Amino acid sequence: VTAYLQAPADGLWRKGAESNADKIVIFEVMTEEIDLREWRDRRTALERRFRQEKVIIRYMPITLI
């Protein structure tokens, strides 16, 4: 696991005339196998824990050279 805690990334969310800014933290996990059901459950738990409307988890297969 790699955590990008100081990433220069800010989120800006706009809903109608109202806008909100968020600090974004990125975690990168590399594994040989993935259990999609487990990650869906983990996403739901993280949304509840951090009181987030949406936590985004990306899954990208890669080939090591």
CHARMM-style PDB file with segment names, atoms N, HN, CA, C and O in Angstrom:
ATOM      1  N   VAL     1       0.848  -1.180   0.000  1.00  0.00      PROA
ATOM      2  CA  VAL     1       0.000   0.000   0.000  1.00  0.00      PROA
ATOM      3  C   VAL     1       0.888   1.236   0.000  1.00  0.00      PROA
ATOM      4  O   VAL     1       1.843   1.327   0.771  1.00  0.00      PROA
ATOM      5  N   THR     2       0.568   2.172  -0.860  1.00  0.00      PROA
ATOM      6  HN  THR     2      -0.208   2.098  -1.486  1.00  0.00      PROA
ATOM      7  CA  THR     2       1.233   3.469  -0.895  1.00  0.00      PROA
ATOM      8  C   THR     2       0.172   4.527  -0.634  1.00  0.00      PROA
ATOM      9  O   THR     2      -0.892   4.511  -1.253  1.00  0.00      PROA
ATOM     10  N   ALA     3       0.457   5.443   0.278  1.00  0.00      PROA
ATOM     11  HN  ALA     3       1.322   5.456   0.781  1.00  0.00      PROA
ATOM     12  CA  ALA     3      -0.484   6.517   0.596  1.00  0.00      PROA
ATOM     13  C   ALA     3       0.093   7.838   0.111  1.00  0.00      PROA
ATOM     14  O   ALA     3       1.223   8.196   0.446  1.00  0.00      PROA
ATOM     15  N   TYR     4      -0.685   8.550  -0.671  1.00  0.00      PROA
ATOM     16  HN  TYR     4      -1.602   8.259  -0.943  1.00  0.00      PROA
ATOM     17  CA  TYR     4      -0.308   9.883  -1.153  1.00  0.00      PROA
ATOM     18  C   TYR     4      -1.051  10.901  -0.299  1.00  0.00      PROA
ATOM     19  O   TYR     4      -2.088  11.428  -0.703  1.00  0.00      PROA
ATOM     20  N   LEU     5      -0.508  11.174   0.894  1.00  0.00      PROA
ATOM     21  HN  LEU     5       0.334  10.746   1.222  1.00  0.00      PROA
ATOM     22  CA  LEU     5      -1.187  12.041   1.849  1.00  0.00      PROA
ATOM     23  C   LEU     5      -0.954  13.521   1.577  1.00  0.00      PROA
ATOM     24  O   LEU     5      -1.760  14.362   1.974  1.00  0.00      PROA
ATOM     25  N   GLN     6       0.128  13.837   0.912  1.00  0.00      PROA
ATOM     26  HN  GLN     6       0.783  13.154   0.590  1.00  0.00      PROA
ATOM     27  CA  GLN     6       0.446  15.230   0.639  1.00  0.00      PROA
ATOM     28  C   GLN     6       0.212  15.585  -0.828  1.00  0.00      PROA
ATOM     29  O   GLN     6       0.744  16.574  -1.332  1.00  0.00      PROA
ATOM     30  N   ALA     7      -0.579  14.778  -1.492  1.00  0.00      PROA
ATOM     31  HN  ALA     7      -1.011  13.975  -1.083  1.00  0.00      PROA
ATOM     32  CA  ALA     7      -0.841  15.008  -2.912  1.00  0.00      PROA
ATOM     33  C   ALA     7      -1.445  16.404  -3.106  1.00  0.00      PROA
ATOM     34  O   ALA     7      -2.306  16.814  -2.329  1.00  0.00      PROA
ATOM     35  N   PRO     8      -1.012  17.119  -4.112  1.00  0.00      PROA
ATOM     36  CA  PRO     8      -1.574  18.451  -4.356  1.00  0.00      PROA
ATOM     37  C   PRO     8      -2.923  18.340  -5.050  1.00  0.00      PROA
ATOM     38  O   PRO     8      -3.137  18.916  -6.117  1.00  0.00      PROA
ATOM     39  N   ALA     9      -3.826  17.594  -4.432  1.00  0.00      PROA
ATOM     40  HN  ALA     9      -3.652  17.126  -3.565  1.00  0.00      PROA
ATOM     41  CA  ALA     9      -5.120  17.371  -5.067  1.00  0.00      PROA
ATOM     42  C   ALA     9      -6.236  17.900  -4.165  1.00  0.00      PROA
ATOM     43  O   ALA     9      -6.328  17.534  -2.994  1.00  0.00      PROA
ATOM     44  N   ASP    10      -7.064  18.749  -4.716  1.00  0.00      PROA
ATOM     45  HN  ASP    10      -6.990  19.047  -5.668  1.00  0.00      PROA
ATOM     46  CA  ASP    10      -8.242  19.248  -4.029  1.00  0.00      PROA
ATOM     47  C   ASP    10      -9.452  18.905  -4.871  1.00  0.00      PROA
ATOM     48  O   ASP    10      -9.403  18.946  -6.101  1.00  0.00      PROA
ATOM     49  N   GLY    11     -10.529  18.570  -4.202  1.00  0.00      PROA
ATOM     50  HN  GLY    11     -10.568  18.537  -3.204  1.00  0.00      PROA
ATOM     51  CA  GLY    11     -11.775  18.284  -4.907  1.00  0.00      PROA
ATOM     52  C   GLY    11     -12.708  19.469  -4.783  1.00  0.00      PROA
ATOM     53  O   GLY    11     -12.799  20.084  -3.721  1.00  0.00      PROA
ATOM     54  N   LEU    12     -13.383  19.785  -5.832  1.00  0.00      PROA
ATOM     55  HN  LEU    12     -13.309  19.286  -6.696  1.00  0.00      PROA
ATOM     56  CA  LEU    12     -14.370  20.860  -5.814  1.00  0.00      PROA
ATOM     57  C   LEU    12     -15.693  20.271  -6.275  1.00  0.00      PROA
ATOM     58  O   LEU    12     -15.807  19.765  -7.391  1.00  0.00      PROA
ATOM     59  N   TRP    13     -16.677  20.343  -5.413  1.00  0.00      PROA
ATOM     60  HN  TRP    13     -16.585  20.755  -4.506  1.00  0.00      PROA
ATOM     61  CA  TRP    13     -17.985  19.771  -5.696  1.00  0.00      PROA
ATOM     62  C   TRP    13     -18.998  20.892  -5.796  1.00  0.00      PROA
ATOM     63  O   TRP    13     -19.081  21.749  -4.916  1.00  0.00      PROA
ATOM     64  N   ARG    14     -19.754  20.885  -6.853  1.00  0.00      PROA
ATOM     65  HN  ARG    14     -19.687  20.189  -7.568  1.00  0.00      PROA
ATOM     66  CA  ARG    14     -20.742  21.925  -7.075  1.00  0.00      PROA
ATOM     67  C   ARG    14     -22.125  21.288  -7.154  1.00  0.00      PROA
ATOM     68  O   ARG    14     -22.340  20.328  -7.894  1.00  0.00      PROA
ATOM     69  N   LYS    15     -23.047  21.831  -6.388  1.00  0.00      PROA
ATOM     70  HN  LYS    15     -22.872  22.610  -5.787  1.00  0.00      PROA
ATOM     71  CA  LYS    15     -24.434  21.374  -6.417  1.00  0.00      PROA
ATOM     72  C   LYS    15     -25.297  22.622  -6.510  1.00  0.00      PROA
ATOM     73  O   LYS    15     -25.518  23.315  -5.518  1.00  0.00      PROA
ATOM     74  N   GLY    16     -25.784  22.900  -7.720  1.00  0.00      PROA
ATOM     75  HN  GLY    16     -25.604  22.336  -8.526  1.00  0.00      PROA
ATOM     76  CA  GLY    16     -26.518  24.136  -7.949  1.00  0.00      PROA
ATOM     77  C   GLY    16     -25.595  25.329  -7.788  1.00  0.00      PROA
ATOM     78  O   GLY    16     -24.527  25.374  -8.400  1.00  0.00      PROA
ATOM     79  N   ALA    17     -25.990  26.292  -6.975  1.00  0.00      PROA
ATOM     80  HN  ALA    17     -26.857  26.256  -6.478  1.00  0.00      PROA
ATOM     81  CA  ALA    17     -25.172  27.486  -6.750  1.00  0.00      PROA
ATOM     82  C   ALA    17     -24.148  27.268  -5.635  1.00  0.00      PROA
ATOM     83  O   ALA    17     -23.246  28.087  -5.458  1.00  0.00      PROA
ATOM     84  N   GLU    18     -24.279  26.182  -4.888  1.00  0.00      PROA
ATOM     85  HN  GLU    18     -25.012  25.517  -5.032  1.00  0.00      PROA
ATOM     86  CA  GLU    18     -23.387  25.901  -3.760  1.00  0.00      PROA
ATOM     87  C   GLU    18     -22.198  25.061  -4.209  1.00  0.00      PROA
ATOM     88  O   GLU    18     -22.353  24.148  -5.019  1.00  0.00      PROA
ATOM     89  N   SER    19     -21.006  25.367  -3.684  1.00  0.00      PROA
ATOM     90  HN  SER    19     -20.880  26.110  -3.025  1.00  0.00      PROA
ATOM     91  CA  SER    19     -19.831  24.553  -3.974  1.00  0.00      PROA
ATOM     92  C   SER    19     -19.070  24.273  -2.682  1.00  0.00      PROA
ATOM     93  O   SER    19     -19.065  25.090  -1.761  1.00  0.00      PROA
ATOM     94  N   ASN    20     -18.430  23.112  -2.627  1.00  0.00      PROA
ATOM     95  HN  ASN    20     -18.434  22.449  -3.376  1.00  0.00      PROA
ATOM     96  CA  ASN    20     -17.662  22.690  -1.467  1.00  0.00      PROA
ATOM     97  C   ASN    20     -16.307  22.187  -1.925  1.00  0.00      PROA
ATOM     98  O   ASN    20     -16.181  21.589  -2.993  1.00  0.00      PROA
ATOM     99  N   ALA    21     -15.291  22.436  -1.103  1.00  0.00      PROA
ATOM    100  HN  ALA    21     -15.393  22.922  -0.235  1.00  0.00      PROA
ATOM    101  CA  ALA    21     -13.944  21.962  -1.423  1.00  0.00      PROA
ATOM    102  C   ALA    21     -13.577  20.825  -0.470  1.00  0.00      PROA
ATOM    103  O   ALA    21     -13.921  20.858   0.712  1.00  0.00      PROA
ATOM    104  N   ASP    22     -12.885  19.832  -0.991  1.00  0.00      PROA
ATOM    105  HN  ASP    22     -12.606  19.806  -1.951  1.00  0.00      PROA
ATOM    106  CA  ASP    22     -12.411  18.694  -0.209  1.00  0.00      PROA
ATOM    107  C   ASP    22     -10.930  18.510  -0.449  1.00  0.00      PROA
ATOM    108  O   ASP    22     -10.427  18.817  -1.529  1.00  0.00      PROA
ATOM    109  N   LYS    23     -10.234  18.012   0.549  1.00  0.00      PROA
ATOM    110  HN  LYS    23     -10.642  17.763   1.427  1.00  0.00      PROA
ATOM    111  CA  LYS    23      -8.869  17.531   0.374  1.00  0.00      PROA
ATOM    112  C   LYS    23      -8.981  16.076  -0.051  1.00  0.00      PROA
ATOM    113  O   LYS    23      -9.817  15.336   0.468  1.00  0.00      PROA
ATOM    114  N   ILE    24      -8.154  15.670  -0.982  1.00  0.00      PROA
ATOM    115  HN  ILE    24      -7.476  16.271  -1.404  1.00  0.00      PROA
ATOM    116  CA  ILE    24      -8.216  14.317  -1.504  1.00  0.00      PROA
ATOM    117  C   ILE    24      -6.984  13.536  -1.067  1.00  0.00      PROA
ATOM    118  O   ILE    24      -5.856  14.013  -1.195  1.00  0.00      PROA
ATOM    119  N   VAL    25      -7.209  12.340  -0.553  1.00  0.00      PROA
ATOM    120  HN  VAL    25      -8.125  11.953  -0.449  1.00  0.00      PROA
ATOM    121  CA  VAL    25      -6.139  11.429  -0.167  1.00  0.00      PROA
ATOM    122  C   VAL    25      -6.234  10.212  -1.077  1.00  0.00      PROA
ATOM    123  O   VAL    25      -7.319   9.674  -1.296  1.00  0.00      PROA
ATOM    124  N   ILE    26      -5.103   9.788  -1.598  1.00  0.00      PROA
ATOM    125  HN  ILE    26      -4.222  10.226  -1.419  1.00  0.00      PROA
ATOM    126  CA  ILE    26      -5.080   8.655  -2.530  1.00  0.00      PROA
ATOM    127  C   ILE    26      -4.260   7.523  -1.932  1.00  0.00      PROA
ATOM    128  O   ILE    26      -3.133   7.728  -1.481  1.00  0.00      PROA
ATOM    129  N   PHE    27      -4.840   6.320  -1.931  1.00  0.00      PROA
ATOM    130  HN  PHE    27      -5.756   6.153  -2.297  1.00  0.00      PROA
ATOM    131  CA  PHE    27      -4.133   5.111  -1.522  1.00  0.00      PROA
ATOM    132  C   PHE    27      -4.031   4.205  -2.733  1.00  0.00      PROA
ATOM    133  O   PHE    27      -5.004   4.020  -3.464  1.00  0.00      PROA
ATOM    134  N   GLU    28      -2.865   3.649  -2.941  1.00  0.00      PROA
ATOM    135  HN  GLU    28      -2.075   3.799  -2.347  1.00  0.00      PROA
ATOM    136  CA  GLU    28      -2.648   2.732  -4.065  1.00  0.00      PROA
ATOM    137  C   GLU    28      -2.342   1.346  -3.491  1.00  0.00      PROA
ATOM    138  O   GLU    28      -1.435   1.181  -2.674  1.00  0.00      PROA
ATOM    139  N   VAL    29      -3.117   0.358  -3.934  1.00  0.00      PROA
ATOM    140  HN  VAL    29      -3.854   0.492  -4.598  1.00  0.00      PROA
ATOM    141  CA  VAL    29      -2.929  -1.021  -3.482  1.00  0.00      PROA
ATOM    142  C   VAL    29      -2.651  -1.869  -4.712  1.00  0.00      PROA
ATOM    143  O   VAL    29      -3.407  -1.832  -5.683  1.00  0.00      PROA
ATOM    144  N   MET    30      -1.563  -2.634  -4.669  1.00  0.00      PROA
ATOM    145  HN  MET    30      -0.949  -2.663  -3.880  1.00  0.00      PROA
ATOM    146  CA  MET    30      -1.267  -3.548  -5.776  1.00  0.00      PROA
ATOM    147  C   MET    30      -1.325  -4.974  -5.236  1.00  0.00      PROA
ATOM    148  O   MET    30      -0.740  -5.286  -4.198  1.00  0.00      PROA
ATOM    149  N   THR    31      -2.037  -5.825  -5.955  1.00  0.00      PROA
ATOM    150  HN  THR    31      -2.512  -5.572  -6.798  1.00  0.00      PROA
ATOM    151  CA  THR    31      -2.212  -7.206  -5.539  1.00  0.00      PROA
ATOM    152  C   THR    31      -2.313  -8.098  -6.768  1.00  0.00      PROA
ATOM    153  O   THR    31      -2.681  -7.636  -7.848  1.00  0.00      PROA
ATOM    154  N   GLU    32      -1.993  -9.353  -6.608  1.00  0.00      PROA
ATOM    155  HN  GLU    32      -1.695  -9.729  -5.731  1.00  0.00      PROA
ATOM    156  CA  GLU    32      -2.072 -10.288  -7.733  1.00  0.00      PROA
ATOM    157  C   GLU    32      -3.507 -10.696  -8.022  1.00  0.00      PROA
ATOM    158  O   GLU    32      -3.861 -10.961  -9.171  1.00  0.00      PROA
ATOM    159  N   GLU    33      -4.338 -10.747  -6.982  1.00  0.00      PROA
ATOM    160  HN  GLU    33      -4.051 -10.532  -6.048  1.00  0.00      PROA
ATOM    161  CA  GLU    33      -5.741 -11.135  -7.143  1.00  0.00      PROA
ATOM    162  C   GLU    33      -6.623 -10.090  -6.483  1.00  0.00      PROA
ATOM    163  O   GLU    33      -6.204  -9.396  -5.557  1.00  0.00      PROA
ATOM    164  N   ILE    34      -7.858  -9.988  -6.978  1.00  0.00      PROA
ATOM    165  HN  ILE    34      -8.199 -10.552  -7.731  1.00  0.00      PROA
ATOM    166  CA  ILE    34      -8.795  -9.018  -6.403  1.00  0.00      PROA
ATOM    167  C   ILE    34     -10.147  -9.691  -6.193  1.00  0.00      PROA
ATOM    168  O   ILE    34     -10.633 -10.434  -7.046  1.00  0.00      PROA
ATOM    169  N   ASP    35     -10.734  -9.412  -5.047  1.00  0.00      PROA
ATOM    170  HN  ASP    35     -10.340  -8.808  -4.355  1.00  0.00      PROA
ATOM    171  CA  ASP    35     -12.072  -9.893  -4.718  1.00  0.00      PROA
ATOM    172  C   ASP    35     -13.002  -8.680  -4.809  1.00  0.00      PROA
ATOM    173  O   ASP    35     -13.084  -7.880  -3.877  1.00  0.00      PROA
ATOM    174  N   LEU    36     -13.695  -8.554  -5.930  1.00  0.00      PROA
ATOM    175  HN  LEU    36     -13.629  -9.204  -6.687  1.00  0.00      PROA
ATOM    176  CA  LEU    36     -14.519  -7.359  -6.161  1.00  0.00      PROA
ATOM    177  C   LEU    36     -15.607  -7.191  -5.108  1.00  0.00      PROA
ATOM    178  O   LEU    36     -15.900  -6.064  -4.710  1.00  0.00      PROA
ATOM    179  N   ARG    37     -16.206  -8.275  -4.651  1.00  0.00      PROA
ATOM    180  HN  ARG    37     -15.967  -9.191  -4.974  1.00  0.00      PROA
ATOM    181  CA  ARG    37     -17.251  -8.177  -3.620  1.00  0.00      PROA
ATOM    182  C   ARG    37     -16.665  -7.584  -2.338  1.00  0.00      PROA
ATOM    183  O   ARG    37     -17.286  -6.727  -1.710  1.00  0.00      PROA
ATOM    184  N   GLU    38     -15.469  -8.039  -1.949  1.00  0.00      PROA
ATOM    185  HN  GLU    38     -14.964  -8.735  -2.459  1.00  0.00      PROA
ATOM    186  CA  GLU    38     -14.820  -7.511  -0.747  1.00  0.00      PROA
ATOM    187  C   GLU    38     -14.543  -6.014  -0.879  1.00  0.00      PROA
ATOM    188  O   GLU    38     -14.735  -5.261   0.076  1.00  0.00      PROA
ATOM    189  N   TRP    39     -14.091  -5.579  -2.058  1.00  0.00      PROA
ATOM    190  HN  TRP    39     -13.935  -6.191  -2.834  1.00  0.00      PROA
ATOM    191  CA  TRP    39     -13.803  -4.162  -2.258  1.00  0.00      PROA
ATOM    192  C   TRP    39     -15.073  -3.320  -2.292  1.00  0.00      PROA
ATOM    193  O   TRP    39     -15.058  -2.168  -1.857  1.00  0.00      PROA
ATOM    194  N   ARG    40     -16.160  -3.870  -2.798  1.00  0.00      PROA
ATOM    195  HN  ARG    40     -16.172  -4.805  -3.151  1.00  0.00      PROA
ATOM    196  CA  ARG    40     -17.441  -3.136  -2.757  1.00  0.00      PROA
ATOM    197  C   ARG    40     -17.881  -2.944  -1.306  1.00  0.00      PROA
ATOM    198  O   ARG    40     -18.339  -1.867  -0.925  1.00  0.00      PROA
ATOM    199  N   ASP    41     -17.737  -4.000  -0.500  1.00  0.00      PROA
ATOM    200  HN  ASP    41     -17.365  -4.876  -0.809  1.00  0.00      PROA
ATOM    201  CA  ASP    41     -18.083  -3.895   0.921  1.00  0.00      PROA
ATOM    202  C   ASP    41     -17.168  -2.900   1.626  1.00  0.00      PROA
ATOM    203  O   ASP    41     -17.623  -2.123   2.466  1.00  0.00      PROA
ATOM    204  N   ARG    42     -15.887  -2.921   1.289  1.00  0.00      PROA
ATOM    205  HN  ARG    42     -15.518  -3.552   0.607  1.00  0.00      PROA
ATOM    206  CA  ARG    42     -14.915  -2.011   1.888  1.00  0.00      PROA
ATOM    207  C   ARG    42     -15.265  -0.559   1.537  1.00  0.00      PROA
ATOM    208  O   ARG    42     -15.173   0.326   2.387  1.00  0.00      PROA
ATOM    209  N   ARG    43     -15.666  -0.321   0.288  1.00  0.00      PROA
ATOM    210  HN  ARG    43     -15.742  -1.041  -0.403  1.00  0.00      PROA
ATOM    211  CA  ARG    43     -16.052   1.032  -0.135  1.00  0.00      PROA
ATOM    212  C   ARG    43     -17.231   1.535   0.694  1.00  0.00      PROA
ATOM    213  O   ARG    43     -17.220   2.673   1.165  1.00  0.00      PROA
ATOM    214  N   THR    44     -18.235   0.702   0.870  1.00  0.00      PROA
ATOM    215  HN  THR    44     -18.244  -0.222   0.487  1.00  0.00      PROA
ATOM    216  CA  THR    44     -19.406   1.073   1.654  1.00  0.00      PROA
ATOM    217  C   THR    44     -19.012   1.391   3.095  1.00  0.00      PROA
ATOM    218  O   THR    44     -19.497   2.363   3.673  1.00  0.00      PROA
ATOM    219  N   ALA    45     -18.136   0.575   3.672  1.00  0.00      PROA
ATOM    220  HN  ALA    45     -17.742  -0.215   3.202  1.00  0.00      PROA
ATOM    221  CA  ALA    45     -17.679   0.807   5.049  1.00  0.00      PROA
ATOM    222  C   ALA    45     -16.899   2.117   5.157  1.00  0.00      PROA
ATOM    223  O   ALA    45     -17.057   2.850   6.134  1.00  0.00      PROA
ATOM    224  N   LEU    46     -16.065   2.415   4.169  1.00  0.00      PROA
ATOM    225  HN  LEU    46     -15.937   1.820   3.376  1.00  0.00      PROA
ATOM    226  CA  LEU    46     -15.293   3.660   4.185  1.00  0.00      PROA
ATOM    227  C   LEU    46     -16.204   4.878   4.048  1.00  0.00      PROA
ATOM    228  O   LEU    46     -15.972   5.904   4.688  1.00  0.00      PROA
ATOM    229  N   GLU    47     -17.231   4.768   3.220  1.00  0.00      PROA
ATOM    230  HN  GLU    47     -17.419   3.935   2.700  1.00  0.00      PROA
ATOM    231  CA  GLU    47     -18.175   5.882   3.070  1.00  0.00      PROA
ATOM    232  C   GLU    47     -18.868   6.181   4.399  1.00  0.00      PROA
ATOM    233  O   GLU    47     -19.047   7.341   4.771  1.00  0.00      PROA
ATOM    234  N   ARG    48     -19.252   5.128   5.102  1.00  0.00      PROA
ATOM    235  HN  ARG    48     -19.107   4.186   4.800  1.00  0.00      PROA
ATOM    236  CA  ARG    48     -19.890   5.322   6.407  1.00  0.00      PROA
ATOM    237  C   ARG    48     -18.896   5.897   7.422  1.00  0.00      PROA
ATOM    238  O   ARG    48     -19.202   6.858   8.128  1.00  0.00      PROA
ATOM    239  N   ARG    49     -17.715   5.301   7.484  1.00  0.00      PROA
ATOM    240  HN  ARG    49     -17.467   4.520   6.911  1.00  0.00      PROA
ATOM    241  CA  ARG    49     -16.709   5.707   8.479  1.00  0.00      PROA
ATOM    242  C   ARG    49     -16.307   7.169   8.335  1.00  0.00      PROA
ATOM    243  O   ARG    49     -16.186   7.885   9.329  1.00  0.00      PROA
ATOM    244  N   PHE    50     -16.101   7.613   7.094  1.00  0.00      PROA
ATOM    245  HN  PHE    50     -16.199   7.031   6.286  1.00  0.00      PROA
ATOM    246  CA  PHE    50     -15.643   8.984   6.858  1.00  0.00      PROA
ATOM    247  C   PHE    50     -16.771   9.929   6.462  1.00  0.00      PROA
ATOM    248  O   PHE    50     -16.526  11.073   6.080  1.00  0.00      PROA
ATOM    249  N   ARG    51     -18.014   9.444   6.555  1.00  0.00      PROA
ATOM    250  HN  ARG    51     -18.213   8.515   6.866  1.00  0.00      PROA
ATOM    251  CA  ARG    51     -19.204  10.243   6.240  1.00  0.00      PROA
ATOM    252  C   ARG    51     -19.093  10.897   4.864  1.00  0.00      PROA
ATOM    253  O   ARG    51     -19.291  12.101   4.701  1.00  0.00      PROA
ATOM    254  N   GLN    52     -18.770  10.057   3.885  1.00  0.00      PROA
ATOM    255  HN  GLN    52     -18.609   9.079   4.017  1.00  0.00      PROA
ATOM    256  CA  GLN    52     -18.611  10.526   2.508  1.00  0.00      PROA
ATOM    257  C   GLN    52     -19.787  10.044   1.669  1.00  0.00      PROA
ATOM    258  O   GLN    52     -20.262   8.918   1.821  1.00  0.00      PROA
ATOM    259  N   GLU    53     -20.240  10.911   0.789  1.00  0.00      PROA
ATOM    260  HN  GLU    53     -19.855  11.826   0.665  1.00  0.00      PROA
ATOM    261  CA  GLU    53     -21.301  10.528  -0.132  1.00  0.00      PROA
ATOM    262  C   GLU    53     -20.813   9.431  -1.077  1.00  0.00      PROA
ATOM    263  O   GLU    53     -21.555   8.509  -1.416  1.00  0.00      PROA
ATOM    264  N   LYS    54     -19.543   9.549  -1.497  1.00  0.00      PROA
ATOM    265  HN  LYS    54     -18.940  10.298  -1.221  1.00  0.00      PROA
ATOM    266  CA  LYS    54     -18.987   8.558  -2.418  1.00  0.00      PROA
ATOM    267  C   LYS    54     -17.484   8.432  -2.214  1.00  0.00      PROA
ATOM    268  O   LYS    54     -16.764   9.431  -2.219  1.00  0.00      PROA
ATOM    269  N   VAL    55     -17.012   7.200  -2.035  1.00  0.00      PROA
ATOM    270  HN  VAL    55     -17.596   6.388  -2.032  1.00  0.00      PROA
ATOM    271  CA  VAL    55     -15.590   6.884  -2.054  1.00  0.00      PROA
ATOM    272  C   VAL    55     -15.341   6.178  -3.376  1.00  0.00      PROA
ATOM    273  O   VAL    55     -16.063   5.246  -3.731  1.00  0.00      PROA
ATOM    274  N   ILE    56     -14.335   6.613  -4.097  1.00  0.00      PROA
ATOM    275  HN  ILE    56     -13.749   7.370  -3.809  1.00  0.00      PROA
ATOM    276  CA  ILE    56     -14.050   6.036  -5.418  1.00  0.00      PROA
ATOM    277  C   ILE    56     -12.909   5.040  -5.297  1.00  0.00      PROA
ATOM    278  O   ILE    56     -11.837   5.359  -4.784  1.00  0.00      PROA
ATOM    279  N   ILE    57     -13.158   3.834  -5.777  1.00  0.00      PROA
ATOM    280  HN  ILE    57     -14.029   3.575  -6.194  1.00  0.00      PROA
ATOM    281  CA  ILE    57     -12.124   2.803  -5.844  1.00  0.00      PROA
ATOM    282  C   ILE    57     -11.989   2.412  -7.308  1.00  0.00      PROA
ATOM    283  O   ILE    57     -12.954   1.988  -7.943  1.00  0.00      PROA
ATOM    284  N   ARG    58     -10.775   2.561  -7.833  1.00  0.00      PROA
ATOM    285  HN  ARG    58      -9.991   2.906  -7.316  1.00  0.00      PROA
ATOM    286  CA  ARG    58     -10.513   2.187  -9.232  1.00  0.00      PROA
ATOM    287  C   ARG    58      -9.810   0.853  -9.268  1.00  0.00      PROA
ATOM    288  O   ARG    58      -8.968   0.563  -8.418  1.00  0.00      PROA
ATOM    289  N   TYR    59     -10.151   0.043 -10.246  1.00  0.00      PROA
ATOM    290  HN  TYR    59     -10.836   0.278 -10.936  1.00  0.00      PROA
ATOM    291  CA  TYR    59      -9.514  -1.251 -10.469  1.00  0.00      PROA
ATOM    292  C   TYR    59      -8.952  -1.253 -11.870  1.00  0.00      PROA
ATOM    293  O   TYR    59      -9.687  -1.115 -12.848  1.00  0.00      PROA
ATOM    294  N   MET    60      -7.628  -1.413 -11.963  1.00  0.00      PROA
ATOM    295  HN  MET    60      -7.031  -1.525 -11.169  1.00  0.00      PROA
ATOM    296  CA  MET    60      -6.979  -1.398 -13.280  1.00  0.00      PROA
ATOM    297  C   MET    60      -5.991  -2.562 -13.366  1.00  0.00      PROA
ATOM    298  O   MET    60      -5.002  -2.584 -12.634  1.00  0.00      PROA
ATOM    299  N   PRO    61      -6.246  -3.530 -14.251  1.00  0.00      PROA
ATOM    300  CA  PRO    61      -5.267  -4.605 -14.441  1.00  0.00      PROA
ATOM    301  C   PRO    61      -3.999  -4.033 -15.083  1.00  0.00      PROA
ATOM    302  O   PRO    61      -4.067  -3.165 -15.954  1.00  0.00      PROA
ATOM    303  N   ILE    62      -2.845  -4.534 -14.637  1.00  0.00      PROA
ATOM    304  HN  ILE    62      -2.789  -5.238 -13.929  1.00  0.00      PROA
ATOM    305  CA  ILE    62      -1.583  -4.086 -15.213  1.00  0.00      PROA
ATOM    306  C   ILE    62      -0.721  -5.290 -15.522  1.00  0.00      PROA
ATOM    307  O   ILE    62      -0.947  -6.382 -15.002  1.00  0.00      PROA
ATOM    308  N   THR    63       0.252  -5.085 -16.359  1.00  0.00      PROA
ATOM    309  HN  THR    63       0.436  -4.197 -16.782  1.00  0.00      PROA
ATOM    310  CA  THR    63       1.255  -6.110 -16.670  1.00  0.00      PROA
ATOM    311  C   THR    63       2.613  -5.563 -16.280  1.00  0.00      PROA
ATOM    312  O   THR    63       3.015  -4.493 -16.738  1.00  0.00      PROA
ATOM    313  N   LEU    64       3.324  -6.301 -15.427  1.00  0.00      PROA
ATOM    314  HN  LEU    64       2.997  -7.169 -15.055  1.00  0.00      PROA
ATOM    315  CA  LEU    64       4.659  -5.879 -15.035  1.00  0.00      PROA
ATOM    316  C   LEU    64       5.644  -6.322 -16.110  1.00  0.00      PROA
ATOM    317  O   LEU    64       5.549  -7.434 -16.630  1.00  0.00      PROA
ATOM    318  N   ILE    65       6.572  -5.460 -16.435  1.00  0.00      PROA
ATOM    319  HN  ILE    65       6.648  -4.557 -16.013  1.00  0.00      PROA
ATOM    320  CA  ILE    65       7.559  -5.751 -17.469  1.00  0.00      PROA
ATOM    321  C   ILE    65       8.919  -5.914 -16.820  1.00  0.00      PROA
ATOM    322  OT1 ILE    65       9.907  -6.166 -17.510  1.00  0.00      PROA
TER     323      ILE     65
END
